Amino acid sequence: MTLVISRIVPCLEPIQNILPSHSLSPLRRTRQLTVQMMQNPQILAALQERLDGLVGSPSGYMESLPKVVKRRVNALKNLQVKCAHIEAKFYEEVHELERKYAALYQPLFDKRSDIVKAAYEPTEEECEWKADEEEELTEEMKEKAKVEEEKKDEEKEDPKGIPEFWLTVFKNVDLLSDMLQEHDEPILKHLQDIKVKFSDPGQPMSFSLEFYFEPNEFFTNTLLTKTYKMRSEPDENDPFSFDGPEIMGCTGCTIDWTKGKNITLKTIKKKQKHKGRGTVRTVTKTVPNDSFFNFFTPPDVPESGDLDEDSEAVLAADFEIGHFIRERIVPRAVLYFTGEAIEDDDDDVSTHHSLCVMTSEPSHWPSHVFP
């Protein structure tokens, strides 16, 4: 099973609080109307019916063309195949560019990590930030607010770094919070950083997500990894289906759980009645348990690529989550921590996804290229 990266669109909640139309620009009003239309089940059903009617319905025009014209059309198809191969090279170079800029971003992400885990205390200058609401505050109100804030700080125990930073990020994002169970949260409080690592030059295209944990009582690992293998080349049997890099599969890692702390398994007790004697006995059985940490043990993809429906659904969700962590969460973690990025995602993704549905066009570009 493969999944085209360009078609992974995070399933976020629709926009809830839409501004009055008179306060929006013409473009915003158009986008707003599009989102509202695409949230109407009747419109969606009618649109889907129309699209279904178009699929696989040739007009018959091609069959009516003279043989000499059909030959020329075949020549155009051969040109199109060459275009697909050039496009594949383009995406390979985009991957190289991502690797180059990842190295430039990393010192900033490392400093973010140091602040979060209290390895570095930012200076007064680094902490200065003028929030929008402060613009209208008088000097007297600012001073009063500062005194109140200092008073509250004195009453509290001085926290180190930014407690529960990544756990808060996860809980603020629907796509990730849906994976979280109550028993995951004590462990994720120990998560100190998430990094994205791209494959080395000359190696097959891939990226890894690296989750760094401080020492804890649950497992001995300080690093958990998830690697996604990609391919950027047209299928020889169906070159026209090429639509950007595909995720071909993913591999997780072994978690070295402390005895009795493996939350991905649970013990259940069942009563069994003996058919002959009629006696009842209690049987203890270990079964899988819902947990975020199942993310690190994805289903294996056989060489044939054939998967059952359940495994296919799990992998499709897995690819979407991995892509979202790479493209959104790691680059903009602080904005998901504060909640500022949530509204932007609701707006951008819902509108963009709606437009993709209406035009039958996939979303080619990673979010950081074209927001």
N, C-alpha and C positions, 0 to 999 in steps of 0.2 A: 504493500500500500504506500502510495506517495501522496503528499499534500503540497500544493503550490503555495509558497510563502506569500506571494502577492495576494492570495485570496483569503489569508487569515485576517479577519476583522474582529477585534474584541467585542464580545456581546455585552455591552454596557447598558445601563438603564436609559430610557429615553429622557429628553429634556422635560423637566417638570414645571419650572417657573419661567415661562416665556414672556418677554417684555411686551408692553403695548406696541402695536404695529406702528403708531405714529412716531415712536422714539427710535425706530430702526431705519437703517439705510435701505435703499431699494434691494441691494444684494442680500442683506440680512432678511428682509421680508420674504424674498423669493426662497431662501434656504429654509426659513421658518415654515412657510406654506408647504414646501416639499416634505419636511419632517412630519407635519401634521397629516398630510395626505397618506404618507407611508405607514402611519400608525392606525389608519382606518382599515379594519379587516375587510370591508366590502370592496374598497378600492384595490387592496392587495390581491384579493381573490379574482377580481376582474382582470387585473394586470397579469396575474399568473396564467389565467385561462387564455389570454391573448398571446402570451409568450409561448405557452404550450402548443398553441395552434400554428405558431411559426416554425417551431423546431421540426426538422426533417420533412419540410414541405417544399421541395424544389419547384420552381415556377415552370419548368419544362423548356425554358428558353435555351439552356445549354444544349439540350438534345436537338433542338431545331437548327443549330448553327451548322454551316457548311464544314466539311472535314478540314479544309485548309485553315479555317478560323480556329477550330478546336486545337489544331496543332500549335497555333500561336498562343492560345490560352495555356497549353501545357508548358510552353517556354516561359510564360509568366509565372507559373507555379514553381518551376525550377529556380527562377530568380527569387521567389518567396522563400524557398528552402535555404538559399544562400543568405537571405536577410535574417532568417532565424538563427543561423550559425554566427552571424555577426552580432546579433542581439545577445547570444550566449556569452560571447567574448566581452561584450559591454558589461554584463553583470559580473563577470569575473574581475574586471577592472574596478567595478564598484566595491566588490569585496576587498580588493587590495587597498582601495581608498579608505574603507572603513577601518582596516587594520592600521593604516598610517595614522588616522586621526584618533583611534583608540589609544595609541601611545601618547598623544598630546593631552587627551582628557584624563588619563590615568593619574598623574600627579595631583590633580584637583580632587578626583574621587578618593585618592589615598588620604588627602588632608581631611575630606569629609568623614572618612572612616575614623581617623585619629580623634576628631572632635566628638563623634558619636560615642566612642568607647573610652573617652577621657584620657587619651594618650597625649592630647594637645589642647591647651586652653587658648581660644582665640583672643586676640587683643581687643581693646576698646574700639579701635578703628575698624577692625574686621567685623565687629558686632553692630556697628551703626547701620540702621535700616529705617527708612522713612516710609511707614505704612500709609496707605491712602487716607484713612480716617484721621491721621494726625495732622493733615494739611489744614483742617478747619478748626483745630483746637487752639485755644488761647494759651499764652504762656502760663497763666495762672492754673488753667485746667491741666496742662502738662505736668506742672510741678506737683499738683495734688495727686495726679495719677501715679507719678514717680514715687511719692511718699507712701502711697497705699501699696504699691508693688513691693517696695523695700520692706514694709511692715510684714507683708505676707511671707516674703522670703525669709525673714528673721524667725518667723514662727515655724517654718518647715526645716526639716533636716536637709542639709546641702546635698543635692543629688550629684552624681558623677556623670559627666558626659550628657547624653540625651537618652534617658532610659526608655526601653521598649521601642526604639526607633523603627526597626524593620517590622516588628509585630504590628505596630500601628499602621505602617504603610500597607501591609497585607490586609488588615481589617478594614481599611478605607477603600479598598478596590474590590468591587463585587466579584470580578473574575477570580480573584485569589481568596477572598473571604469565604466563598462558597466551598472551598477545599478545606478550610480550617475546621477542626473539631476542638471542643473545649480542652481535651487532653493534649492538643498540640501547643497550646499557648504557653505553658510553662517552659517548654523547650525553645520556642522561638524567641523568648525573652533573652536567650543566650546568643542569638544570631547577631554577629557584629558587622558583617559586610557581605555584599554580593558583587561579584565581578564577572565581566564577560571577557572571555579569551577566544581570539580567532585562531584558526589554523595557521601554521607557519607557511611562509612563501614556498611554493612548489609542492605543497601537500594538498591532498583532496580537500575541497571546500567543506568547512565545518565551523561550529562555534560551541564553546562550553560555558555553562553557568557554574560559577564556583561560590559555594555558600560557606562562609567562615564563621565558626562557632568558638566561643570561649569555653574553657574546660567546664564540664557540667556533669551532673549525676546520671544522665540518661544514656549517653554513649561516649566512647573514647575518641571518636573522630574529632578533629578540629576543622576538617575540610570535607564537604560533601560535593560531589560533582554530577553534572548532567551534560552529556555531549550530544549535539544534533549534527548528523551527517547530511550534507546537501549535494545537489548535482545541478550544474548549469549547462545542460546540453540538450538539444532536441532529440526526441525519440526517433530512431531510424524508421520505425513503422508508422509513426504519426507525427511528423515534424511540425505540422501546422498547429498542434496543440501546445507547443512551447509558449509559456507565458511567464518566464522568469525562473529563478532558482526553485528547486523543489527540495523539501525535507524528505530524505529517503528513509530515515530511521533515527532512533536515539538509544543511548545506553546510559544507565545510571551507575550507581556504585553500591558497594556493600556497607551497610551501617553496622558498626560493632556495638550492639546494644549491651548495656549493663544488665546483668541478670535480673529478671523481673520488671524491666523497664521498657520492653519492646511494645510500643503502643500500636504497632501495625497488626498485632495479633491479639485476640482475646480468647478467654477460656469460657466455654459454656457447659452447662450440665443438662443432660437429657435423661429422662426416665424411660427405660426399656422393659417391656413385659415379655417374659419367656413364653413362647407359644405353647410348649408342652406342659411345663410345670405351673405356669401362671404366676410365677414369682416376678417381682419388680426389682430392677437394679438401676442404679444411677451411673451413667457413663459421662466421663469428662472428655471434652473434645476442644481442640485448639482450631480456631477459624480466623480468616482475615478480618481486620477491623478497619473502618474508615479512618483515614489520617492523611494529613498533608504529606507525610513522609513516604507514602506510597508513590509519590512523584519520582522518587529515586529508583523505583523498580518497575519500569514500563514493560508492557508485553513485548516479547521477542517478535521480530518480523521475520518470517521464514524467507528463504531465498526465492521461493515462488511468488512471494508477495501476497499470497492468499491468507486472509484473516477472517475470523468469524465476526459477526456484527458487533458484539460486545467489545472485542479487542479493537476493532476499527473505530468505534466511538471513543474509547479511552485514548487511543493514539491521536485522533483528530483533536480532542480537547487538550491533550498533552502538548501537541505542536503549537496550538494557539497560545497556550499559557507560556511556553518557552519563548516564543516569538515576542509576546507582550512584555515579558520580564526584560528581554534583551533590548527591545526598541523603546520602551516607555519607562519601566520602573527604575532600572539602573541609571539611565541618564538624568532622570528628573525626580529622584527619590524624595528630596525635601518637599517638593510640591505635592506629592501624594501623602506625605506625613502631615502637612498642614491642611490638606484637602483642597488646595487651590487648583490642582491639576484635574480634579474630578469633573468639575463643571466644563472645563475645556474639552475633555474627552467626550463627555455627553454630547456637547455641541458638534465638535468636529467629526467624531466617528458616526453618530447617528445621521447627520446630514450627508456625509460622504458615502456611507453605506447605502442610504436611500437613493442617492444619485446613481450609484453603481447599479442598483437594482433596476432603476428606470431606464438606464442606458445599456444595460446588460454588459457593462464594462467592469472588469476586475480592478481592484485597487493595486496598481503595480508597485507604487513607490513606498519605501519605508517612511514612517511618519516624520522622521527627522529630516527627510529630503524635501518633501512637500507637505506641510502641516495641513 
